[in-house]
Amino acid sequence: MSRYRLQPSPAQEQALLEHCRHARFVWNLAVEQHAHWKPGRKSAPGFAEQCRQLTEARAAFAWLRAGSIIVQQQALKDFVQAISNFFGGTHRRPTWRKRGQSEGFRIVAVKAGDVHRVSRHVGEMKVPKVGWIRFRWSRALPEGVKSYRITCDRAGRWHVAFAAIPDPIPAPGLGEVVGMDRGVAVSAALSTGQQLKAPGLGDAEKARLLRLLRKLARAERGSNRRGRVKAAIARLKARESDRRKDWVEKVSTDLARRFDVIGVEDLKIRAITRSARGTVDRRARESQARYRCRSCGYAGNADVNAARNIAHAAGHAVPAREGPRVAGPVDREPQRDLLLVG
């Protein structure tokens, strides 16, 4: 995805929110249909049947009929892909979408003239039922764009992501292998001894966040003051999230360029932040970050030691990029979620 910041006018923003409401409504109807399915019952309706039901619903309800059929059908298609991922064992079961969370919709069949450049830093795109919306032209647009997704985060920022296949990251070709371990004291440790720390909020920003959280606790529910405080908190959280995402993208790309094989541990990332006790000899762990073997006397950083063990476990190593299969599951790109801080 190549993501750009949208700059809609107030009227356009309301139209985009209406598209989001339609997409959320259709998605939640599909979730409700599949919630009634149980083993042994008749199969839940597929995409073709749901599209037929959508046509009937649009004919019956003017509110739904006023929206874009593309937005609504693509919401169904997104659900079909999500439920397929669930049964494939790669994702969790699709759940309800809530207002203000994961807002967005997808547009397909984009024509060549639907996106163009206005000036050096400004582009313009055509959105069905909305018109032409400007976005910040922060980098070159991918060639052959056929679809895009518009999203709105909790901070109220609109973005457009154009679907495009990126160029492969060149391999070093030196046969270098690295192990990577997620830690609590550090975000990730490499078997080379390098320790990676994800950026977060600064001290002043943390103090401001604490003050805002205290204001939120005192604010009356439903009041304008509470809404303003929540918006300020969302902006701070979005700033922290942007920094971490930028860090993850840069680190994952750097690792893929430096190593041919990246070894990662198959574990639940969130679990290690809830309980850091682990399964190593407790007396060997002098502290959360310090490890000393009671057999050979080796001492070092516990996360780096774990990363070196992972590097030797070739059975759990995956290629750093698409290529010949080494071992384990099918080839895949480095998993960026492994570097995200819980």
VOSE-924292 format. One record per residue (C-alpha): x, y, z; residue number from 1. Coordinates in steps of 0.1 Angstrom, whole numbers. Layout:
N
SITE      x      y      z  num
SITE      X      Y      Z  NUM
...
***
This chain:
342
SITE      x      y      z  num
SITE      0      0      0    1
SITE     11     36     -8    2
SITE     -6     58     17    3
SITE    -13     95     14    4
SITE    -30    121     36    5
SITE    -64    132     24    6
SITE    -75    168     26    7
SITE   -114    168     23    8
SITE   -135    198     28    9
SITE   -161    197     57   10
SITE   -189    188     32   11
SITE   -167    161     16   12
SITE   -159    148     51   13
SITE   -195    143     58   14
SITE   -200    124     25   15
SITE   -170    102     34   16
SITE   -184     94     68   17
SITE   -217     84     51   18
SITE   -197     59     30   19
SITE   -181     46     62   20
SITE   -215     42     78   21
SITE   -228     22     48   22
SITE   -197      0     47   23
SITE   -200     -6     85   24
SITE   -237    -14     82   25
SITE   -232    -40     55   26
SITE   -202    -55     72   27
SITE   -222    -59    105   28
SITE   -251    -75     87   29
SITE   -227   -101     73   30
SITE   -213   -107    107   31
SITE   -248   -112    121   32
SITE   -256   -137     94   33
SITE   -225   -158    101   34
SITE   -231   -156    139   35
SITE   -262   -178    134   36
SITE   -241   -205    116   37
SITE   -232   -236    136   38
SITE   -217   -269    125   39
SITE   -244   -291    110   40
SITE   -266   -262     99   41
SITE   -270   -250     63   42
SITE   -240   -230     51   43
SITE   -241   -192     56   44
SITE   -248   -172     24   45
SITE   -218   -166      1   46
SITE   -207   -134    -17   47
SITE   -231   -139    -46   48
SITE   -261   -145    -24   49
SITE   -252   -116     -2   50
SITE   -250    -93    -32   51
SITE   -285   -104    -42   52
SITE   -297    -96     -7   53
SITE   -279    -62     -9   54
SITE   -298    -54    -41   55
SITE   -331    -62    -23   56
SITE   -321    -41      7   57
SITE   -312    -11    -15   58
SITE   -345    -13    -32   59
SITE   -363    -13      2   60
SITE   -343     14     20   61
SITE   -337     48      5   62
SITE   -308     55     30   63
SITE   -288     25     17   64
SITE   -298     32    -19   65
SITE   -284     67    -17   66
SITE   -250     53    -11   67
SITE   -224     38    -35   68
SITE   -230      2    -46   69
SITE   -193     -1    -50   70
SITE   -186      8    -14   71
SITE   -213    -16     -1   72
SITE   -203    -46    -23   73
SITE   -166    -42    -15   74
SITE   -175    -43     22   75
SITE   -191    -77     16   76
SITE   -160    -87     -4   77
SITE   -138    -77     25   78
SITE   -159    -98     49   79
SITE   -157   -128     26   80
SITE   -119   -125     26   81
SITE   -119   -120     64   82
SITE   -140   -151     70   83
SITE   -118   -171     46   84
SITE    -87   -160     65   85
SITE   -104   -172     97   86
SITE   -112   -206     84   87
SITE    -77   -208     70   88
SITE    -63   -203    105   89
SITE    -44   -171     98   90
SITE    -67   -146    114   91
SITE    -93   -143    141   92
SITE   -130   -144    134   93
SITE   -144   -111    120   94
SITE   -162    -91    146   95
SITE   -185    -61    148   96
SITE   -173    -28    135   97
SITE   -180      2    158   98
SITE   -184     38    150   99
SITE   -151     57    152  100
SITE   -130     25    150  101
SITE   -116     10    118  102
SITE   -136     34     97  103
SITE   -131     31     60  104
SITE   -141     17     27  105
SITE   -126      4     -6  106
SITE   -131     16    -42  107
SITE   -123     -6    -72  108
SITE   -123     -2   -110  109
SITE   -103     30   -107  110
SITE    -97     46   -141  111
SITE    -65     63   -153  112
SITE    -81     97   -151  113
SITE    -96     93   -116  114
SITE    -63    103   -100  115
SITE    -40    131   -111  116
SITE    -15    156    -99  117
SITE    -26    192    -94  118
SITE      7    208    -82  119
SITE     40    198    -67  120
SITE     26    186    -34  121
SITE    -11    183    -42  122
SITE    -30    155    -59  123
SITE    -67    150    -67  124
SITE    -88    118    -68  125
SITE   -124    111    -78  126
SITE   -145     93    -52  127
SITE   -180     80    -61  128
SITE   -209    101    -48  129
SITE   -184    126    -33  130
SITE   -165    142    -62  131
SITE   -129    153    -64  132
SITE   -109    152    -32  133
SITE    -74    166    -28  134
SITE    -46    147    -11  135
SITE     -9    155     -2  136
SITE     13    143    -30  137
SITE     42    132     -7  138
SITE     58    108    -32  139
SITE     53     94    -66  140
SITE     20     75    -72  141
SITE     24     38    -80  142
SITE     17     28   -116  143
SITE    -13      8   -127  144
SITE    -35     17    -97  145
SITE    -68     -2    -99  146
SITE    -82      2    -64  147
SITE    -77     23    -32  148
SITE    -89     23      4  149
SITE    -99     54     23  150
SITE    -96     53     61  151
SITE   -102     76     91  152
SITE    -83     71    123  153
SITE    -94     80    158  154
SITE    -76    113    156  155
SITE    -99    122    127  156
SITE    -72    121    100  157
SITE    -82    108     66  158
SITE    -58     87     44  159
SITE    -60     70     11  160
SITE    -40     39      3  161
SITE    -35     29    -33  162
SITE    -30     -9    -38  163
SITE      2    -17    -57  164
SITE     27    -45    -57  165
SITE     60    -31    -43  166
SITE     94    -39    -59  167
SITE    111    -68    -41  168
SITE    139    -60    -17  169
SITE    172    -71    -31  170
SITE    189   -100    -13  171
SITE    224    -97      0  172
SITE    232   -132    -13  173
SITE    258   -139     14  174
SITE    238   -166     33  175
SITE    236   -145     64  176
SITE    212   -158     91  177
SITE    200   -137    121  178
SITE    178   -146    150  179
SITE    154   -121    165  180
SITE    137   -122    199  181
SITE    110    -99    212  182
SITE    117    -86    246  183
SITE    102    -66    274  184
SITE    132    -45    283  185
SITE    140    -39    246  186
SITE    116    -41    217  187
SITE    137    -67    198  188
SITE    171    -82    202  189
SITE    192    -97    173  190
SITE    216   -126    175  191
SITE    243   -102    164  192
SITE    240    -84    197  193
SITE    221    -54    184  194
SITE    192    -43    206  195
SITE    163    -24    190  196
SITE    141      0    208  197
SITE    109     13    193  198
SITE    103     50    198  199
SITE     74     63    218  200
SITE     62     95    234  201
SITE     87    119    250  202
SITE     87    129    287  203
SITE     67    160    280  204
SITE     42    142    259  205
SITE     38    115    285  206
SITE     31    141    311  207
SITE      6    158    289  208
SITE    -11    124    282  209
SITE    -14    118    320  210
SITE    -30    152    325  211
SITE    -55    145    297  212
SITE    -64    111    311  213
SITE    -71    128    345  214
SITE    -93    154    327  215
SITE   -111    126    309  216
SITE   -119    108    342  217
SITE   -134    140    356  218
SITE   -154    150    324  219
SITE   -191    142    323  220
SITE   -200    116    298  221
SITE   -215    130    266  222
SITE   -203    165    273  223
SITE   -184    187    247  224
SITE   -155    189    271  225
SITE   -151    152    272  226
SITE   -152    151    234  227
SITE   -124    176    232  228
SITE   -103    157    257  229
SITE   -108    125    239  230
SITE    -98    141    206  231
SITE    -66    155    222  232
SITE    -58    120    236  233
SITE    -64    105    202  234
SITE    -40    129    186  235
SITE    -12    120    210  236
SITE    -19     83    206  237
SITE    -18     87    168  238
SITE     15    105    170  239
SITE     30     76    190  240
SITE     15     51    166  241
SITE     30     69    136  242
SITE     64     68    151  243
SITE     63     31    159  244
SITE     49     22    124  245
SITE     76     43    108  246
SITE    102     25    129  247
SITE     89     -9    121  248
SITE     89     -3     84  249
SITE    125     10     85  250
SITE    138    -18    107  251
SITE    120    -46     88  252
SITE    134    -33     55  253
SITE    169    -30     69  254
SITE    168    -66     82  255
SITE    156    -79     48  256
SITE    184    -61     30  257
SITE    211    -73     55  258
SITE    201   -110     59  259
SITE    190   -138     37  260
SITE    172   -157     65  261
SITE    155   -142     96  262
SITE    147   -166    125  263
SITE    117   -157    147  264
SITE    101   -175    176  265
SITE     66   -188    172  266
SITE     48   -173    202  267
SITE     20   -150    212  268
SITE     35   -115    212  269
SITE     11   -100    237  270
SITE     16   -129    262  271
SITE     52   -119    268  272
SITE     42    -85    280  273
SITE     16    -99    304  274
SITE     40   -124    320  275
SITE     77   -122    317  276
SITE     85   -152    339  277
SITE     95   -174    309  278
SITE    106   -211    310  279
SITE    144   -207    315  280
SITE    161   -215    348  281
SITE    149   -187    372  282
SITE    182   -186    390  283
SITE    200   -181    357  284
SITE    180   -149    351  285
SITE    198   -124    373  286
SITE    173    -97    361  287
SITE    148    -91    333  288
SITE    176    -82    309  289
SITE    206   -101    324  290
SITE    213   -139    319  291
SITE    240   -161    333  292
SITE    242   -198    326  293
SITE    249   -218    357  294
SITE    265   -246    337  295
SITE    291   -229    316  296
SITE    292   -194    332  297
SITE    282   -175    301  298
SITE    267   -141    308  299
SITE    249   -117    286  300
SITE    217   -100    277  301
SITE    188   -125    281  302
SITE    170   -113    249  303
SITE    202   -114    228  304
SITE    209   -149    242  305
SITE    174   -160    231  306
SITE    179   -145    197  307
SITE    211   -165    193  308
SITE    192   -197    202  309
SITE    165   -188    176  310
SITE    192   -183    150  311
SITE    204   -219    155  312
SITE    169   -233    153  313
SITE    168   -236    115  314
SITE    135   -254    117  315
SITE    118   -222    128  316
SITE    136   -199    104  317
SITE    118   -183     74  318
SITE    133   -166     44  319
SITE    138   -128     47  320
SITE    119   -124     14  321
SITE    101   -145    -12  322
SITE    124   -172    -25  323
SITE    133   -209    -22  324
SITE    118   -226      8  325
SITE    142   -232     36  326
SITE    120   -250     62  327
SITE     88   -247     81  328
SITE     57   -230     66  329
SITE     53   -214     32  330
SITE     76   -185     23  331
SITE     65   -151     35  332
SITE     77   -116     40  333
SITE     92   -106     74  334
SITE     63   -103     99  335
SITE     62    -66    108  336
SITE     38    -73    137  337
SITE     67    -91    155  338
SITE     83    -57    160  339
SITE     52    -38    171  340
SITE     51    -29    208  341
SITE     20    -44    224  342
***
